[in-house]
Amino acid sequence: MKTNWKAWRSGIKDGLPVGLGYFAVSFTFGIMAKQSGLNPFEAGFMSVTNLTSAGQFAGLTLIASVATVLEIVLTQLIINSRYFLMSFALSQKIDPNTPFFHRLIMAFGITDEVFGVSAAAPGRLSPFFIYGVMSVAIPGWVLGTLLGVISGNILPERLMSALSIALYGMLLAVIIPPAKGNKILTVLIVISMVLSLLFAVLPLLHTISSGVKIIVLTVLIAGIAAYLFPVKEHAHE
């Protein structure tokens, strides 16, 4: 019990920057949700059940354009399918005897940033650590959405632009600390950035959806890295 409590508090501590960053980004989403005709309950319910920035922004665009349910479902599946890979990766860090209901709850809370914080945690990953991160990440995301809907168009456009890039700053804060002193991880990050740029500018690649791009790059880079630089089992003990 004490170990679980300690892991939960550690998750809250490491997840606090995630919660603050989510608040800023979801605030922008809330304003867009109101402009698209959603009320506070609808926008808040969308955030608490989806918990994905790219998926929600894309879903909001589809809802506003009166897209079919099938189009929305397929788009969400493609954009959010990267979370399958993140869950697979984290499953290698948890105890093999972790109960199934813990795995379900952990999977629900996996986002890019929660994955980054959890993957960087040393040793075996306790479900209660992720619960701690979720304890600040989910309220930050939902609260920001609600306040954004309520605020409407009060804030100036420049401030909205600043809030829209807050998530990228938070991602940098997640990946830079683990990369310090780790040459292999640093090189992989640089390679990821270069390949992402190529996927964004090359004529034959830039039309691919963001979700598919992330999956292809993740499988390619992580697969090659895992083959060339495997992590020894004792590293998780």
ChimeraX attribute file (.defattr): number of C-alpha atoms within 10 A of each C-alpha:
attribute: neighborCount
match mode: 1-to-1
recipient: residues
	/A:1	6
	/A:2	7
	/A:3	10
	/A:4	13
	/A:5	13
	/A:6	14
	/A:7	21
	/A:8	22
	/A:9	18
	/A:10	18
	/A:11	26
	/A:12	23
	/A:13	15
	/A:14	21
	/A:15	25
	/A:16	18
	/A:17	19
	/A:18	26
	/A:19	26
	/A:20	19
	/A:21	25
	/A:22	29
	/A:23	28
	/A:24	23
	/A:25	24
	/A:26	31
	/A:27	28
	/A:28	23
	/A:29	28
	/A:30	30
	/A:31	25
	/A:32	21
	/A:33	29
	/A:34	21
	/A:35	14
	/A:36	14
	/A:37	14
	/A:38	19
	/A:39	16
	/A:40	18
	/A:41	12
	/A:42	14
	/A:43	24
	/A:44	22
	/A:45	15
	/A:46	19
	/A:47	24
	/A:48	15
	/A:49	12
	/A:50	15
	/A:51	21
	/A:52	23
	/A:53	19
	/A:54	14
	/A:55	19
	/A:56	21
	/A:57	17
	/A:58	16
	/A:59	19
	/A:60	21
	/A:61	16
	/A:62	16
	/A:63	17
	/A:64	14
	/A:65	10
	/A:66	10
	/A:67	12
	/A:68	10
	/A:69	11
	/A:70	9
	/A:71	12
	/A:72	18
	/A:73	11
	/A:74	11
	/A:75	18
	/A:76	19
	/A:77	15
	/A:78	17
	/A:79	21
	/A:80	22
	/A:81	15
	/A:82	21
	/A:83	22
	/A:84	12
	/A:85	14
	/A:86	20
	/A:87	18
	/A:88	11
	/A:89	14
	/A:90	18
	/A:91	16
	/A:92	13
	/A:93	20
	/A:94	16
	/A:95	14
	/A:96	8
	/A:97	6
	/A:98	12
	/A:99	10
	/A:100	9
	/A:101	9
	/A:102	13
	/A:103	14
	/A:104	10
	/A:105	14
	/A:106	21
	/A:107	19
	/A:108	14
	/A:109	23
	/A:110	22
	/A:111	20
	/A:112	16
	/A:113	24
	/A:114	23
	/A:115	21
	/A:116	18
	/A:117	22
	/A:118	23
	/A:119	18
	/A:120	15
	/A:121	18
	/A:122	11
	/A:123	13
	/A:124	15
	/A:125	21
	/A:126	21
	/A:127	21
	/A:128	21
	/A:129	26
	/A:130	26
	/A:131	22
	/A:132	22
	/A:133	30
	/A:134	26
	/A:135	19
	/A:136	22
	/A:137	26
	/A:138	20
	/A:139	17
	/A:140	23
	/A:141	28
	/A:142	25
	/A:143	21
	/A:144	27
	/A:145	33
	/A:146	26
	/A:147	19
	/A:148	27
	/A:149	28
	/A:150	16
	/A:151	14
	/A:152	16
	/A:153	14
	/A:154	9
	/A:155	11
	/A:156	8
	/A:157	10
	/A:158	9
	/A:159	10
	/A:160	17
	/A:161	11
	/A:162	12
	/A:163	19
	/A:164	16
	/A:165	13
	/A:166	16
	/A:167	20
	/A:168	12
	/A:169	10
	/A:170	17
	/A:171	16
	/A:172	11
	/A:173	16
	/A:174	23
	/A:175	17
	/A:176	12
	/A:177	11
	/A:178	16
	/A:179	16
	/A:180	10
	/A:181	9
	/A:182	10
	/A:183	10
	/A:184	11
	/A:185	16
	/A:186	16
	/A:187	12
	/A:188	15
	/A:189	16
	/A:190	11
	/A:191	14
	/A:192	18
	/A:193	13
	/A:194	12
	/A:195	14
	/A:196	17
	/A:197	12
	/A:198	14
	/A:199	19
	/A:200	16
	/A:201	11
	/A:202	10
	/A:203	10
	/A:204	10
	/A:205	13
	/A:206	15
	/A:207	12
	/A:208	12
	/A:209	12
	/A:210	18
	/A:211	19
	/A:212	16
	/A:213	20
	/A:214	21
	/A:215	19
	/A:216	13
	/A:217	17
	/A:218	16
	/A:219	13
	/A:220	12
	/A:221	16
	/A:222	16
	/A:223	13
	/A:224	12
	/A:225	15
	/A:226	10
	/A:227	10
	/A:228	9
	/A:229	11
	/A:230	10
	/A:231	11
	/A:232	8
	/A:233	9
	/A:234	7
	/A:235	10
	/A:236	15
	/A:237	11
